[in-house]
Amino acid sequence: MGCASSIHISDRVVYHSGKESEDSHSPQQTNTTQHQGNPASGLPLKPPSCKTTLTEVQFGPMKLFKEPLQVLLVFAKEDSQSNGFCWACEKANFRCSMARTPESALECFLEKHHDLVIIDHRHSRHFDAEALCRSIREVNSSENTVIVAVVKRPDREEASVMPLINAGFNRRYVENANTMACYNELVQLEHGEVRAQFKLRAGNAIFTALEQSQEAIEITSEDQVIQYVNPAYESIMGYQQGELIGKEIIEVPKSEKNKPDLLETINSCIRKGKEWQGIYYAKKKNGDSIQQNVKITPVIGQGGKIRHYVSINWPLNDNNKSDKSTECVQAESQTDIQSSKHKDRRKGSLDVRSTTSRGSDGSSQRRHSSMARIHSMTIEAPITKVINIINAAQESSPMPVAEALDRVLEILRTTELYSPQFGTKDEDPHTNDLVGGLMTDGLRRLSGNEYILSTKQPHHMPSHLTTPLSLNDIPPRIAETMENEDSWDFDIVNLEAATMKRPLTYLGMKIFSRFGVCEFLNCPEATLRSWLQVIEANYHSSNSYHNSSHAADVLHATAYFLCKERVKQSLDPIDEVAALIAATVHDVDHPGRTNSFLCNAGSELAILYNDTAVLESHHAALAFQITTRDDKCNIFKNIERNEYRTLRQAIIDMVLATEMTKHFEHVNKFVNSINKPLAALEENGGNNDDESVKNILTSPENRILVKRMLIKCADISNPCKPQELCIEWAGRISEEYFAQTDEEKRQGLPVVMPVFDRNTCSIPKSQISFIDYFITDMFDAWDAFADLPNLMQHLDNNFKYWKGLDERKLHSLRPPPE
């Protein structure tokens, strides 16, 4: 039985299909019209086949199968042109829909997502064809749709197609109602633009596969400009896509571990169109070298020329090189993984061969099974590698050794790897309370009381604040006070008095000028002055310690450290600018209470930052909010976007480093990554290898450690100041802790540091504990790096001073007058 073609017409959408509608004979279908021939040309048409045939399309090695084209015709009224395309669709066996209005066209497109849309652009009085095209283009699924404009035959000059292209059309069709002309146009579109878009759609599937691949994939142009890297590449190498795309391969740092001529060998091979595969050391963003198995394939494109290079990389497992036993375990584990593919998953999760190796309690079996899974991981953190090596050693160890290694693993799996353990509270209550208050995020809330941080206008400028128009306008008394600001013994308390508790703006202007910060940021001095003013206005002058004088003191110490030779060798100008800005903002809007207090009180900030680095996160976030909110104080306004991102990242990292919970982690990483390697170089026969020293000092990861250590030392350097300044700051921090204890008692909150009770506290004991626990080791390490004998002498003198007071059983800042 033959198939009749039918066109179902309504005032909204006309559906034209290759088979008769089931209800085409129902009374409701009064508008249905059966066409037996071509009304435009009078040529008869063969009825289309009933069977839906799939077209085979080859796309590289992929074989694609395409259903008949879905075509949407948008004509306000039926005429010979619309009929011409209707019959052309029927002849080509395309599925055709017709819409009379833009609304119905959009509705139909959203339902069917047509391959081809033909819009009547001849009669603007019916609807705006370009506006309809833009509406369709706003739909995500229209990305691979071909849209054609039917235009009038020009009377005189040929019109430009640019307005059509800008509206989203792919091409135009000059009106011609002849069925064969319409048919030819559709066939050309099918084999040209439509097929190309169909292949592009399939390309999305290929990119999805690339995105999901666990192997690192990099695609470059024929000129070796990076065009794509997948998430696995980002994860393994530590870069973000935006840092690489558009860069030439030669701009990406290379590892020194490769043979000198390896790159030349690779390039000579792939430029001949040959694939290269082998072992290659790549350099990660943090400076580490990673050994990889690499396959680079040239892709031949138009003109038979190489158009792209595809590089597939997968890291070699470092454990293969650790020792023989590790190598054996890995080989066995990989065998287990391969064989388990053919077993039931639950049965395959236990390796019965290992049950006799040690004990019968199943612990060995579980360990062996876990090892197989761990060794199959392609991305490992250093701690994972250490655990893998220990697990491997356990497999062939006698029971006592294996049990000892179990205890080692328990220690390694704790999150507090860098925090020393101290005695019971009775042994050293001052140290316990100090550590508890500074290095924890508080107990969970034990009462219904809530501490609400007072909200301020972050950009509010107090009316009484007067500052100089420029450095030349600084009042003589203040200028005289700042004359020796480049000396470690500079008296910030004198400057505080001279500036009426607003030292940060004045000292900031001078130090930032000395370091050329305005020149680096390309910002006017007036903008810097406004920024310093608004930052200082957001420090709480009511705090006895965490006020703008403390910020100015930390800025002064930061500037002093930046002038030390080793520090200058390590850091770039952008690092110096980041350090000065971080020091200025590092405690902005500090409420005079510790993180533990805010967490226990359920403050708005603690809730916002999930009880983690609450104040430090707030300082960093607010600093950027204040800065970027108003162009008058936006010191970052004129720097390039990537430079701003680098600067912002460095500032945030340094501010967050002032949080004390990771104090020992930062110090230990600095010692192990910088101090010890430098000391090892010095011990090797006294031969100073300048290149090796430079590599240690300037690796990206070590520069981060230097900046963290620098701001940490600047932040808590009071015990290393001249004695009178040390005593002054000790009194101020004690008063702030006393006030916190008073408020905790008033609100019924847990008392974080009970020893800081103003009626019973021994300030000398608290200072001795602080120096012993936090200061001595950190400044020993910083002195070994930066050479600071004057600071260490002050530290020694101040420790002896506090020790002397404590031996006399005195609790006060100073001894009583004679």
Secondary structure, DSSP 8 states (H G I E B T S, - for coil): -----EEE--SSEEEEESS--TTTTSTT-TT-B---B-TTT--B-----SS---EEEEETTEEEEE---EEEEE-SS--HHHHHHHHHHHHTT-EEEEESSHHHHHHHHHHH--SEEEEE-S-TTT--HHHHHHHHHTSGGGGG-EEEEEE---SSS---SHHHHHHT-SEEEE----HHHHHHHHHHHIIIIIHHHHHHHHHHHHHHHHHH-SSEEEEEETT-BEEEE-HHHHHHH---HHHHTT-BGGGS-B-TTS-TTHHHHHHHHHTTT--EEEEEEEE-TTS-EEEEEEEEEEEE-GGG-EEEEEEEEEE--GGGGT-HHHHHHHHHHHHHHHHHTTS-HHHHTS-GGGTTTS-SSSHHHHHHHHHHHHHT-S---HHHHHHHHHHHHHHTS-HHHHHHHHHHHHHHTSS-SSS-----TTT-HHHHHHHHHHHS------SS---------TT---TT----SSGGGS-HHHHHHTTTTTSTT--HHHHHHHTTS-HHHHHHHHHHHHTTHHHHHT--HHHHHHHHHHHHHTS-TTSSSSSHHHHHHHHHHHHHHHTSHHHHHH--HHHHHHHHHHHHHTTTT--SS-HHHHHHTT-HHHHHTTTSSHHHHHHHHHHHHHHHH-GGG-TTTTS-HHHHHHHHHHHHHHHHHT-GGGHHHHHHHHIIIIIHHHHHHHHTTT---HHHHHHHHHSHHHHHHHHHHHHHHHHT-GGGS-HHHHHHHHHHHHHHHHHHHHHHHHHT---S-TT--TTT--HHHHHHHHIIIIIHHHHHHHHHHH--HHHHHHHHHHHHHHHHHHHTT--SSS----
